Amino acid sequence: MKTIICNVFYLFVFSLMSCTTDTKKQTAAAPTTGIANIKLKEINGKSIDVGEYKGKTVFINVWATWCKPCIIEMPTIESVQKKLVNANIVFLLASNEEPEQIKNFSKKHAFKFHYVYLENMEAMKIQALPTTLIFNPEGKLQFSEAGFRKWDDADNIELITKIMNSHEK
């Protein structure tokens, strides 16, 4: 009986400490309507002018080094990034952790990502990690979702492709 109580206690504590792992499609509160409201910096501290992404679809995954679902999701993002390598899309992995933490994470993991520092995460009202935002080529938010997603599934690639092509309608 004592073992069962201990296991239930550890399960409860673990669930409180983890970020969202719900695979149901959750819609995050729309943090912004346009990419211009997001403040990003390179890991080296240089500010990023999001205006340089005009005409490109921008996929921003907000994550943290301690977030297990974030890390589990990363190979699927890397896979879709490889599949869309010749497409007009930019993939950014944004965290509000200290740049040194992000650098250390990138050294320990073999992912080929453009890691960036997110300066205004609180103002964007990100409610859970991971959260993914996809902006169309005009810089308008077309997709916002909190929670893990297998990005390299055919349906998700189709979702991204539709957003990439939405400006041509």
Secondary structure, DSSP 8 states (H G I E B T S, - for coil): -HHHHHHHHHHHHHHHHS-----S-EE-----SBGGG--EEETTS-EE-GGGGTTSEEEEEE--TT-HHHHHHHHHHHHHHHHTTTSSEEEEEEE-S-HHHHHHHHHHS-----EEEETTTTTTT--SSSEEEEE-TTSBEEEEEES---TTSHHHHHHHHHHHHGGG-
